[in-house]
């Protein structure tokens, strides 16, 4: 065994892990897909960076503008996981009423102010707090909202008294705001078309930005 080669390879691994650690909570673009470095691990997501001053009034889908996903502290830069758009559009179609997320992307400082966890998906543009409104049609409660998002396959669903937190994590976590695990069940949703078509429509919007 060539010990020098083993040592060299080991050094490369340590160097790579060190770089991941230095890049913790930062993002870098690679071939159009964002790599999020967190705790030495790489989490893949379809996250893109935008700026309100440049594209805030631009539609990213039929019913949503970029500015609706910006941090509430007024920060110009925002991150957005584009994979959530078909879900939000389907919800908009179902409730037949306009809405905007209570909270989407958050800066570190604003997330701390809101009492968010240090590894919140809001920090990466992958979490969205959807309000319950009396103006919604076809659903009557926050519980029903949770069932709606569950049937669309969302892994991250957290029920609060007046809104539902959803995120694009890849491992299932369905719970109440107190951390009690939940089984939300499903509902019959008579969609026009299908989710695949809606994803294609959102993709066309994204390519136009």
RODO-2510 file (C-alpha; in nm, 4 decimals, decimal comma):
residues 209
     n   res          X          Y          Z
     1     x     0,0000     0,0000     0,0000
     2     x     0,1329     0,3394    -0,0985
     3     x     0,0912     0,5291     0,2289
     4     x     0,1604     0,8626     0,0615
     5     x    -0,1357     0,8124    -0,1752
     6     x    -0,3634     0,7164     0,1154
     7     x    -0,2536     1,0240     0,3068
     8     x    -0,3090     1,2408     0,0009
     9     x    -0,6611     1,1080    -0,0529
    10     x    -0,7423     1,1526     0,3162
    11     x    -0,6207     1,5121     0,2993
    12     x    -0,8479     1,5767     0,0019
    13     x    -1,1474     1,4426     0,1944
    14     x    -1,0646     1,6587     0,4965
    15     x    -1,0172     1,9593     0,2716
    16     x    -1,3578     1,8988     0,1084
    17     x    -1,5319     1,8642     0,4462
    18     x    -1,3603     2,1796     0,5666
    19     x    -1,4819     2,3695     0,2616
    20     x    -1,8385     2,2468     0,3211
    21     x    -1,8195     2,3657     0,6792
    22     x    -1,6915     2,7080     0,5724
    23     x    -1,9798     2,7312     0,3278
    24     x    -2,2377     2,6439     0,5925
    25     x    -2,5645     2,8314     0,5422
    26     x    -2,4403     2,9723     0,2120
    27     x    -2,5476     2,8909    -0,1414
    28     x    -2,3690     2,8652    -0,4728
    29     x    -2,5118     2,8094    -0,8180
    30     x    -2,4023     2,5100    -1,0243
    31     x    -2,5565     2,4287    -1,3637
    32     x    -2,8794     2,6056    -1,2760
    33     x    -2,9381     2,4020    -0,9597
    34     x    -2,8589     2,5476    -0,6201
    35     x    -2,6419     2,3549    -0,3795
    36     x    -2,7141     2,4389    -0,0189
    37     x    -2,4303     2,3638     0,2197
    38     x    -2,5398     2,2963     0,5749
    39     x    -2,3448     2,1192     0,8465
    40     x    -2,1046     1,9687     0,5920
    41     x    -2,3894     1,8153     0,3903
    42     x    -2,5113     1,9161     0,0467
    43     x    -2,8872     1,9469     0,0062
    44     x    -3,0115     1,9692    -0,3489
    45     x    -3,3101     2,1903    -0,4260
    46     x    -3,4459     2,3860    -0,7190
    47     x    -3,3722     2,7162    -0,5446
    48     x    -3,3050     3,0335    -0,7377
    49     x    -3,1923     3,3789    -0,6304
    50     x    -3,3781     3,6953    -0,7266
    51     x    -3,3835     4,0623    -0,6302
    52     x    -3,7015     4,2586    -0,5595
    53     x    -3,5572     4,5762    -0,7066
    54     x    -3,5044     4,4032    -1,0390
    55     x    -3,7817     4,1423    -1,0630
    56     x    -4,0204     4,2005    -0,7726
    57     x    -4,3198     4,2746    -0,9947
    58     x    -4,2477     3,9797    -1,2228
    59     x    -4,4851     3,6830    -1,2209
    60     x    -4,3232     3,3500    -1,1384
    61     x    -4,6533     3,1721    -1,2054
    62     x    -5,0091     3,2622    -1,3018
    63     x    -5,1024     3,4163    -0,9674
    64     x    -4,7805     3,4948    -0,7808
    65     x    -4,5210     3,7677    -0,8099
    66     x    -4,1642     3,7368    -0,6841
    67     x    -4,2115     4,0080    -0,4218
    68     x    -4,4646     3,7868    -0,2402
    69     x    -4,1798     3,5524    -0,1432
    70     x    -3,9395     3,8200    -0,0177
    71     x    -3,8299     3,8528     0,3433
    72     x    -4,0560     4,0782     0,5498
    73     x    -3,7576     4,2817     0,6755
    74     x    -3,7273     4,4549     0,3384
    75     x    -3,4149     4,2730     0,2175
    76     x    -3,3754     4,3040    -0,1591
    77     x    -3,2358     3,9555    -0,2179
    78     x    -3,4619     3,6524    -0,1956
    79     x    -3,4348     3,2778    -0,2459
    80     x    -3,7210     3,0713    -0,3847
    81     x    -3,7616     2,6980    -0,4375
    82     x    -3,9386     2,6890    -0,7713
    83     x    -4,0773     2,3407    -0,7062
    84     x    -4,3353     2,4847    -0,4653
    85     x    -4,5094     2,6952    -0,7301
    86     x    -4,7273     2,4186    -0,8810
    87     x    -4,8485     2,3342    -0,5285
    88     x    -4,9339     2,6964    -0,4497
    89     x    -5,1142     2,7342    -0,7808
    90     x    -5,3203     2,4212    -0,7194
    91     x    -5,4188     2,5540    -0,3778
    92     x    -5,5125     2,8906    -0,5315
    93     x    -5,7232     2,7125    -0,7905
    94     x    -5,8988     2,5051    -0,5273
    95     x    -5,9865     2,7820    -0,2795
    96     x    -6,0853     3,0263    -0,5563
    97     x    -5,9408     3,3206    -0,3648
    98     x    -5,6147     3,5170    -0,3722
    99     x    -5,3575     3,4742    -0,0970
   100     x    -4,9895     3,5300    -0,0280
   101     x    -4,7620     3,3387     0,2090
   102     x    -4,7416     3,4946     0,5554
   103     x    -4,3724     3,4160     0,5412
   104     x    -4,1452     3,2631     0,2774
   105     x    -3,7746     3,3480     0,2494
   106     x    -3,6169     3,4858     0,5675
   107     x    -3,2779     3,6326     0,6392
   108     x    -3,0940     3,4939     0,9404
   109     x    -3,1698     3,8031     1,1490
   110     x    -3,5396     3,8097     1,0600
   111     x    -3,5730     3,4365     1,1199
   112     x    -3,4289     3,4854     1,4672
   113     x    -3,6731     3,7690     1,5307
   114     x    -3,9616     3,5433     1,4270
   115     x    -3,8428     3,2717     1,6637
   116     x    -3,7518     3,0315     1,3837
   117     x    -3,5100     2,7433     1,4307
   118     x    -3,1465     2,7935     1,3374
   119     x    -3,1812     2,5429     1,0519
   120     x    -3,5219     2,6654     0,9312
   121     x    -3,6138     2,5920     0,5718
   122     x    -3,7218     2,9565     0,5490
   123     x    -3,3520     3,0495     0,5397
   124     x    -3,3144     2,8682     0,2083
   125     x    -3,6351     2,9762     0,0368
   126     x    -3,7864     2,6318     0,0861
   127     x    -4,0569     2,7026     0,3459
   128     x    -4,3897     2,8839     0,3136
   129     x    -4,6494     2,9745     0,5760
   130     x    -4,9920     2,9618     0,4108
   131     x    -5,2722     3,1480     0,5929
   132     x    -5,6219     3,0176     0,6497
   133     x    -5,8837     3,2684     0,5309
   134     x    -6,2598     3,2828     0,5692
   135     x    -6,2802     3,3824     0,2035
   136     x    -6,1545     3,0421     0,0883
   137     x    -6,4047     2,8214    -0,0889
   138     x    -6,4122     2,4406    -0,0709
   139     x    -6,2324     2,4153     0,2632
   140     x    -6,3328     2,5165     0,6128
   141     x    -6,0385     2,4612     0,8450
   142     x    -5,6641     2,4448     0,8924
   143     x    -5,6977     2,0664     0,9249
   144     x    -5,8485     2,0528     0,5777
   145     x    -5,5560     2,2562     0,4452
   146     x    -5,3157     1,9999     0,5906
   147     x    -5,5038     1,7200     0,4153
   148     x    -5,4890     1,9149     0,0911
   149     x    -5,1107     1,9574     0,1055
   150     x    -5,0668     1,5977     0,2171
   151     x    -5,2492     1,4576    -0,0858
   152     x    -5,0164     1,6612    -0,3083
   153     x    -4,7220     1,4793    -0,1536
   154     x    -4,5551     1,7490     0,0561
   155     x    -4,3155     1,5991     0,3109
   156     x    -4,3004     1,9033     0,5383
   157     x    -4,6370     2,0065     0,6870
   158     x    -4,6750     2,1760     1,0257
   159     x    -5,0175     2,2824     1,1532
   160     x    -5,0541     2,6134     1,3382
   161     x    -5,3815     2,7624     1,4688
   162     x    -5,4221     3,0121     1,1819
   163     x    -5,1887     2,8910     0,9093
   164     x    -5,0038     2,5882     0,7727
   165     x    -4,6268     2,5742     0,7334
   166     x    -4,5191     2,3758     0,4276
   167     x    -4,1680     2,3088     0,3025
   168     x    -3,9841     2,1065     0,0398
   169     x    -3,7840     1,8767     0,2663
   170     x    -3,7279     1,5247     0,1350
   171     x    -3,8036     1,3301     0,4550
   172     x    -4,1545     1,3251     0,5998
   173     x    -4,2341     1,5506     0,8938
   174     x    -4,6044     1,6073     0,9587
   175     x    -4,6723     1,7660     1,2966
   176     x    -4,8412     2,0351     1,5031
   177     x    -4,6617     2,3538     1,6028
   178     x    -4,5921     2,1854     1,9398
   179     x    -4,4008     1,9077     1,7646
   180     x    -4,6622     1,6331     1,8014
   181     x    -4,6491     1,4044     1,4995
   182     x    -4,9673     1,3927     1,2933
   183     x    -5,1336     1,1801     1,0260
   184     x    -5,3287     1,4309     0,8243
   185     x    -5,5144     1,1963     0,5920
   186     x    -5,6397     1,2918     0,2460
   187     x    -5,9290     1,4631     0,0703
   188     x    -6,0898     1,4319    -0,2704
   189     x    -5,9650     1,7208    -0,4834
   190     x    -6,1376     1,7583    -0,8228
   191     x    -5,8548     1,9280    -1,0133
   192     x    -5,8749     2,0648    -1,3606
   193     x    -5,5907     1,8994    -1,5498
   194     x    -5,3114     1,7526    -1,3386
   195     x    -5,0118     1,8553    -1,1316
   196     x    -4,7691     1,7601    -1,4085
   197     x    -4,9326     2,0103    -1,6440
   198     x    -4,9249     2,2790    -1,3742
   199     x    -4,5526     2,2139    -1,3215
   200     x    -4,4962     2,2618    -1,6938
   201     x    -4,6899     2,5898    -1,6862
   202     x    -4,4769     2,7164    -1,3956
   203     x    -4,1621     2,6090    -1,5764
   204     x    -4,2617     2,8265    -1,8734
   205     x    -4,3024     3,1266    -1,6384
   206     x    -3,9615     3,0574    -1,4815
   207     x    -3,7866     3,0406    -1,8162
   208     x    -3,9389     3,3756    -1,9107
   209     x    -3,7858     3,5598    -1,6136
***
